[in-house]
């Protein structure tokens, strides 16, 4: 099952819906910056880990609203 599960980069709500469809129990770990501020209320999955059969832990971070997607993103150097 692990090979078919692709959750990294998804909004947290979408990842939770996929896990529900697969019948997985989910725990969510949310990280935030040590300093500074949170510029968005959007959470994205950056990691997932199966802890036992049928249970997954999703790690989500607050998306930086001023970067990424059409507003910036990674640039080739």
C-alpha positions in Angstrom: 0.0 0.0 0.0 2.8 2.4 0.8 3.9 2.5 -2.9 0.5 3.6 -4.1 0.0 6.3 -1.5 1.1 9.7 -2.8 0.2 12.4 -0.3 3.2 14.7 -0.2 2.4 18.2 -1.4 -1.4 17.8 -1.1 -3.5 20.1 0.9 -4.2 18.4 4.3 -7.9 18.1 3.6 -7.3 16.3 0.4 -4.8 13.9 2.0 -7.2 13.2 4.8 -9.9 12.4 2.3 -7.6 9.9 0.4 -6.7 8.2 3.7 -10.4 7.9 4.6 -11.2 6.3 1.2 -8.4 3.8 1.9 -9.7 3.0 5.4 -6.6 4.3 7.1 -6.6 5.7 10.6 -4.8 9.1 10.6 -2.9 11.1 13.2 -1.8 14.6 12.1 1.4 16.4 13.3 1.4 20.1 12.5 4.6 22.1 12.5 5.1 25.8 12.5 8.0 28.3 12.3 10.1 28.8 15.5 10.3 32.5 14.7 8.3 34.8 12.5 4.7 34.4 11.6 2.4 32.1 9.8 1.4 33.8 6.5 -1.4 31.4 5.6 -4.0 29.1 7.1 -3.4 26.5 4.4 -1.8 23.3 5.5 0.1 21.0 3.1 1.4 17.5 3.8 5.2 17.2 3.7 5.7 13.7 5.1 3.8 10.6 5.9 4.8 7.6 7.9 3.0 4.3 8.5 3.3 3.5 12.3 1.3 0.3 12.3 -0.8 -1.5 9.7 -3.7 0.7 8.8 -2.5 3.7 10.6 -0.5 6.7 9.2 0.9 9.9 10.6 0.8 12.9 8.3 3.1 15.8 9.0 1.7 19.1 7.7 3.2 22.6 7.5 1.6 26.0 7.0 2.1 27.0 3.4 4.1 30.2 2.9 1.5 32.4 1.1 4.1 34.6 -0.7 6.0 31.8 -2.4 5.3 28.7 -4.4 3.0 28.0 -7.3 2.4 30.8 -9.7 3.6 33.3 -7.1 7.2 32.2 -7.0 8.3 28.7 -6.4 11.6 27.1 -7.1 13.8 28.8 -9.6 16.6 27.3 -11.7 20.0 28.8 -11.0 
